[in-house]
Amino acid sequence: MQIHEHFVTNLKKIQLRNPGLIKGPFGIGAMIAFTPFDGDPKKVSEFSHTLFDAGVIAFIAGTKPTRIRFLVPAGVVTTQDIDKVCDIIEQTLKK
C-alpha cells in the first residue's frame, strides 16, 4: 500500500500542476491508472509510445475513456523509481 499511496500522491500533484491534462488516479494496490487527454484513444496511444521511448513501461486500458495503466512490480520498485517515472510522465504530458 505504501507504493500505491506514493504513486497516487505523485499523480495527484501532477494533476494539480497541470489542470485538465489528467483525471484520476484509479486502481488499487500495484495496479494504478490515470486518464490523460480526456481519454482520447489516439492521443493516449501516442502518449504511451512516448513514455516507452523515455523508458517507462505502461499499458493502454479501456476505450471510453482510454487510460494509461501501470502494473507496478511492488516487490522491487522504490519510491525513487516512482518519483522518476512521475517526472517522465509530467514532462511527456507537457510535450
N, C-alpha and C positions, 0 to 999 in steps of 0.2 A: 504494500500500500504506500510505502514511502516513495517508491519510484513513481507510482501513479500520481501521487499528490504533487511531487516535484514537477513532473511533466505538465500536469494540468495548470499549476500555478504559472509556469513559464508561458503556456499558450494563452492564458488569460491576460498576462502582461502584454503579449504581442497584440492581442485583440484591443486592449485599451490604448496602446500607442498607435494603432492602425485601424481606426473605426471603419467598419463596413467591409474590411477585407476578409475576415474570417468569422465564422459562427461556431459555437461550441466552447470548449471541447466536450466530446461524448465518449462513453465507454466505461469499462470497469477493469480494475486490475491492470494487467500489462497490455490490454487491448484499448488503444486510445485513438480517437478520430477527431477531425475537425472539418468544417466545410469552408473552403476558400471560394472566392469569386461567385457567391450565391449558388454554388453547386453546378455551375455551367460545365457540362461534361467535357467539352473541348478544352476549355481553359484549365480545368483540373487535371486532365491528362497531360497537357503541356507542362503544367507545374510539377507533376510527379516526375516527368522526364528530366526537368531541370534540377530537381532535388537529387535524382540519381546521379546526374553528371557532377554534382557537387559533393557526392559521397554519402548521400542519405538514402537508405532503402525504405520506401513507403509503398503502400498499395492503394489502388483505387477501389472504392466500395460504393455500391448503390448507383441509381440512375436519376432519381428525383428526390433529393439532390444527390449529386456525386460528391463523395467525400474522400479525403486523404486519411488512410488508416495506418497505424503502426502496431506491430506485434513485438513489443519490447522484450528483448531477452533479459528478463528481470534478474536472473541468477548471475549475470556477468556485467551488466551495464552499471555505470556510476552516475552520480548526479552531474559530474563534469561532462560526461558524454551527452547527457540530456541537454545541458546548457549549450554545448557546441551545436547540437542538432537544431535547437531552437534559434540560435543565432543564424544558422544557414536558412532555416525556414523564413525568418523575418527578412533577411537580405533578398531571398528569392521572391518573396511576395512583393517587394518594392520595385522589382525589375520591370 
